[in-house]
Amino acid sequence: MFCIFQPVYKGVDLRRNFHRIIKFSIVAILAFYTHSGLLAGEIDTVVIASQAMSKLPKAVVVLPHQYQKSNDRFPVVYLLHGRSGSYRDWPTKMDLKPLADKYGFIIVCPDGGYAGWYVDSPLKKDSQYETYIAKEVVAFIDNNYRTVADSTGRFLCGLSMGGHGAFTLLAKYPERFAGAGCLSGAMSMSDGNRRAGLADLLGNYETNRQRWESNSALFLADRLVGRNKAILIDCGVDDFLFQTNVLLHKKLLDLKIPHDYIERPGTHSWGYWTNALEYHLLFFRKNLR
């Protein structure tokens, strides 16, 4: 079941009046769900408000069939899209419901912005996607669904920009997540990635190097030493980001951080990602504690 609720405020300065509007919006949304029972649908499209960004982004939530038949709590996979994408990407490119059913996960596809990189930008107040995903989205899902509401029941997975986000959010918030699956992730801040919108978020690389490195997977890897997290790095050998994944793999080996590593024929494409996603869900299932 899909449900879309998007309030429109004609003639209102959204930013100036955001806190009043957001309070009304949250109350209205929750009342709408409560009376209609829409959060009990097997596939929901929901508004997850962000106070950090003064925005009302959407997300798709896919429930396993077991959810309707029990009062159990379920682990959650936060499935992140790539650059130039949106919350619609994964549900549009493949049917997530059979995977949710088979592996018993709630799958959440949040919006990470066109080029939000899952970081908090010090330059753009409307691009705080680190806080949004790690805190606001997680809080909404835990408050509105029967989740395993601690780190043991939360996993991150994503492609390209989302693969970078999955790893960096795990490294920054190990107390919140159990593991990360990275598909064709952009794992280092290379010249190519500097031209992909990061300078707009973090400033010029040459004068803001520390800021860039503090948001780079390669430089954050040491935060996972001794954390015992479930990490899966997965990239096609013909992918233009392949070498950045090899670098991260070697860095994790040097740091003696346990992880699974997959390289196989494939490119930076939906054909690779839709085929690979099931391996990641199986990996997460095996690492539930």
C-alpha positions as CSV (number, residue, x, y, z in Angstrom):
1,M,0.0,0.0,0.0
2,F,1.4,3.4,-0.9
3,C,0.4,6.5,1.0
4,I,1.6,10.0,0.2
5,F,1.0,13.0,2.5
6,Q,2.6,16.3,1.5
7,P,1.4,19.4,3.2
8,V,1.4,22.7,1.2
9,Y,1.6,26.0,2.9
10,K,0.5,28.7,0.5
11,G,2.0,32.1,1.2
12,V,3.9,31.0,4.2
13,D,7.7,31.6,4.7
14,L,8.6,27.9,5.4
15,R,12.0,28.6,6.8
16,R,11.0,31.5,9.1
17,N,7.9,29.6,10.4
18,F,9.4,26.1,10.2
19,H,9.3,25.0,13.9
20,R,5.6,26.0,14.2
21,I,4.8,24.4,10.8
22,I,6.7,21.2,11.5
23,K,5.0,20.7,14.9
24,F,1.6,21.0,13.1
25,S,2.8,18.8,10.3
26,I,4.0,16.0,12.6
27,V,0.7,16.1,14.6
28,A,-1.3,16.1,11.4
29,I,0.7,13.3,9.8
30,L,0.6,11.0,12.9
31,A,-3.2,11.7,13.3
32,F,-3.7,10.8,9.6
33,Y,-1.8,7.6,10.1
34,T,-3.5,6.7,13.3
35,H,-7.0,7.1,12.0
36,S,-6.4,5.5,8.6
37,G,-4.0,2.7,9.7
38,L,-1.7,3.5,6.8
39,L,1.4,2.6,8.8
40,A,0.2,-0.9,8.8
41,G,0.5,-1.2,5.0
42,E,3.2,-3.5,3.6
43,I,4.7,-0.7,1.5
44,D,4.4,2.9,2.8
45,T,5.5,6.2,1.3
46,V,5.9,8.5,4.3
47,V,7.0,12.0,5.1
48,I,9.9,12.1,7.6
49,A,10.3,15.7,8.7
50,S,13.7,17.2,9.3
51,Q,14.1,20.0,11.8
52,A,17.8,20.0,11.0
53,M,17.2,21.0,7.4
54,S,13.7,22.7,7.6
55,K,12.5,20.1,5.0
56,L,9.8,17.5,4.6
57,P,11.6,14.7,2.8
58,K,9.8,11.4,1.9
59,A,10.9,7.8,2.3
60,V,9.6,4.4,1.2
61,V,9.1,1.8,4.0
62,V,8.8,-1.9,3.0
63,L,7.5,-4.3,5.7
64,P,8.0,-8.1,5.7
65,H,4.8,-10.2,5.5
66,Q,5.6,-11.5,9.0
67,Y,5.0,-7.9,10.4
68,Q,1.3,-8.2,9.9
69,K,1.1,-11.7,11.5
70,S,2.8,-11.1,14.8
71,N,3.7,-8.6,17.5
72,D,7.4,-9.2,17.0
73,R,10.0,-6.5,16.6
74,F,12.0,-6.4,13.3
75,P,15.5,-5.4,12.4
76,V,15.8,-2.5,9.9
77,V,18.0,-2.0,6.8
78,Y,18.4,1.7,5.8
79,L,18.9,1.5,2.0
80,L,20.7,4.6,0.6
81,H,20.6,5.9,-2.9
82,G,23.4,7.3,-5.0
83,R,24.2,10.8,-6.3
84,S,21.5,12.4,-8.4
85,G,19.0,9.9,-7.0
86,S,16.2,10.0,-4.5
87,Y,14.2,7.8,-2.1
88,R,12.3,6.4,-5.1
89,D,15.4,4.9,-6.8
90,W,15.6,1.5,-5.1
91,P,11.8,0.8,-5.1
92,T,11.6,1.8,-8.7
93,K,14.5,-0.3,-9.9
94,M,13.6,-3.5,-8.2
95,D,10.9,-5.2,-6.1
96,L,12.1,-5.0,-2.5
97,K,9.1,-6.8,-1.0
98,P,10.2,-10.4,-1.7
99,L,13.6,-9.6,-0.1
100,A,11.9,-8.1,3.0
101,D,9.7,-11.2,3.2
102,K,12.6,-13.6,2.7
103,Y,15.0,-12.1,5.2
104,G,12.6,-10.6,7.7
105,F,13.8,-7.0,7.5
106,I,12.0,-3.7,7.4
107,I,13.6,-1.9,4.5
108,V,13.7,1.9,4.6
109,C,14.6,3.9,1.6
110,P,15.2,7.5,2.8
111,D,16.0,10.6,0.7
112,G,19.7,11.7,0.9
113,G,19.4,14.6,-1.5
114,Y,20.6,15.0,-5.1
115,A,24.2,15.3,-3.9
116,G,23.9,15.4,-0.1
117,W,26.7,12.8,0.4
118,Y,25.2,11.8,3.8
119,V,27.3,14.5,5.5
120,D,26.4,17.6,7.5
121,S,27.4,20.6,5.4
122,P,28.8,23.6,7.3
123,L,28.0,25.7,4.3
124,K,24.5,24.7,3.4
125,K,22.0,24.5,6.2
126,D,19.5,22.7,4.0
127,S,22.0,19.8,3.5
128,Q,22.4,18.1,6.9
129,Y,21.9,14.5,5.6
130,E,24.2,12.9,8.2
131,T,22.0,14.1,11.1
132,Y,18.9,13.4,9.1
133,I,19.6,9.8,8.3
134,A,21.4,8.8,11.5
135,K,19.1,10.6,13.9
136,E,15.9,11.9,12.5
137,V,15.0,9.0,10.2
138,V,16.0,6.4,12.7
139,A,13.9,8.1,15.4
140,F,10.8,8.3,13.1
141,I,11.1,4.6,12.1
142,D,11.6,3.4,15.7
143,N,8.6,5.6,16.9
144,N,6.2,4.4,14.2
145,Y,7.1,0.8,13.5
146,R,7.9,-2.3,15.6
147,T,11.6,-2.2,15.3
148,V,14.6,-3.7,17.2
149,A,15.3,-0.2,18.5
150,D,19.0,-0.4,19.3
151,S,22.2,-0.9,17.4
152,T,21.9,-4.6,17.1
153,G,18.9,-4.3,14.8
154,R,20.0,-1.5,12.4
155,F,22.0,-1.9,9.3
156,L,23.1,0.6,6.5
157,C,23.4,-0.3,2.9
158,G,23.9,1.9,-0.2
159,L,25.2,2.3,-3.7
160,S,27.9,4.7,-4.9
161,M,27.3,7.9,-2.9
162,G,25.1,5.7,-0.7
163,G,27.9,3.2,-0.3
164,H,30.1,6.0,1.0
165,G,27.3,7.1,3.3
166,A,26.7,3.6,4.7
167,F,30.3,3.2,5.7
168,T,30.9,6.7,7.0
169,L,27.6,6.7,9.0
170,L,28.6,3.4,10.6
171,A,32.0,4.8,11.5
172,K,30.6,8.0,12.9
173,Y,27.7,6.4,14.8
174,P,28.9,2.9,15.8
175,E,26.6,3.0,18.8
176,R,23.6,3.3,16.5
177,F,24.2,0.7,13.8
178,A,25.3,-2.9,13.6
179,G,26.9,-2.9,10.2
180,A,27.1,-1.6,6.7
181,G,27.0,-2.9,3.2
182,C,28.8,-0.8,0.5
183,L,27.9,-1.3,-3.1
184,S,30.3,0.4,-5.6
185,G,31.0,3.0,-2.9
186,A,32.9,6.2,-3.4
187,M,35.4,5.4,-0.7
188,S,37.9,8.2,-1.0
189,M,37.7,11.9,-1.8
190,S,39.4,11.6,-5.2
191,D,39.6,14.4,-7.8
192,G,36.5,12.9,-9.5
193,N,34.5,13.0,-6.4
194,R,35.5,16.6,-5.7
195,R,33.7,17.6,-8.9
196,A,30.6,15.7,-7.8
197,G,29.1,18.4,-5.6
198,L,31.3,17.9,-2.5
199,A,33.0,21.3,-2.8
200,D,29.6,22.9,-2.5
201,L,29.1,21.1,0.8
202,L,32.5,21.2,2.3
203,G,34.4,24.1,0.6
204,N,37.5,24.0,-1.5
205,Y,39.6,20.9,-0.9
206,E,42.9,22.7,-0.8
207,T,41.9,25.0,2.0
208,N,39.5,22.6,3.8
209,R,41.4,19.4,3.7
210,Q,40.7,18.4,7.3
211,R,37.0,18.9,6.7
212,W,37.1,16.6,3.7
213,E,39.1,13.9,5.4
214,S,36.8,13.9,8.4
215,N,34.0,12.9,6.1
216,S,36.0,10.3,4.0
217,A,35.6,6.6,4.4
218,L,39.3,6.0,4.2
219,F,40.1,8.4,7.0
220,L,37.2,7.2,9.2
221,A,38.1,3.5,9.0
222,D,40.2,3.6,12.2
223,R,37.1,4.5,14.2
224,L,35.9,1.0,13.7
225,V,38.9,-0.7,15.3
226,G,37.6,-3.1,18.0
227,R,34.0,-2.3,17.3
228,N,33.0,-5.7,15.9
229,K,30.8,-4.4,13.2
230,A,29.4,-6.3,10.2
231,I,31.1,-4.8,7.1
232,L,30.7,-5.9,3.5
233,I,32.6,-4.1,0.7
234,D,31.3,-5.1,-2.8
235,C,32.4,-3.7,-6.1
236,G,32.6,-4.7,-9.8
237,V,36.1,-4.9,-11.2
238,D,35.1,-2.8,-14.2
239,D,33.6,-0.1,-12.0
240,F,35.3,3.3,-12.2
241,L,35.3,3.3,-8.4
242,F,36.9,-0.1,-8.1
243,Q,40.3,1.1,-6.9
244,T,38.8,3.2,-4.1
245,N,37.2,0.0,-2.8
246,V,40.5,-1.9,-3.0
247,L,42.1,0.9,-1.0
248,L,39.5,0.7,1.7
249,H,39.8,-3.1,1.8
250,K,43.5,-2.9,2.3
251,K,43.1,-0.2,4.9
252,L,40.7,-2.5,6.9
253,L,43.2,-5.4,6.6
254,D,46.0,-3.1,7.9
255,L,43.8,-2.1,10.8
256,K,42.8,-5.7,11.4
257,I,39.1,-4.8,11.1
258,P,37.1,-7.9,10.2
259,H,35.0,-7.5,7.0
260,D,33.8,-9.3,4.0
261,Y,35.1,-8.2,0.6
262,I,33.6,-9.1,-2.8
263,E,35.0,-8.2,-6.2
264,R,33.6,-9.7,-9.4
265,P,32.9,-8.8,-13.0
266,G,30.6,-5.8,-13.2
267,T,30.2,-2.1,-13.8
268,H,28.7,0.9,-12.0
269,S,25.2,-0.1,-12.9
270,W,21.8,-1.0,-11.6
271,G,22.3,-4.5,-13.1
272,Y,25.2,-5.0,-10.6
273,W,23.4,-3.5,-7.6
274,T,20.0,-5.2,-8.0
275,N,21.8,-8.5,-8.3
276,A,24.1,-7.8,-5.3
277,L,21.5,-6.5,-2.8
278,E,20.3,-10.0,-1.8
279,Y,23.9,-11.0,-0.8
280,H,23.9,-7.9,1.5
281,L,20.6,-8.8,3.2
282,L,21.8,-12.4,3.7
283,F,25.1,-11.0,5.2
284,F,23.1,-8.8,7.6
285,R,20.8,-11.7,8.5
286,K,23.8,-13.9,9.5
287,N,25.2,-11.0,11.6
288,L,22.1,-10.4,13.7
289,R,22.8,-10.7,17.4
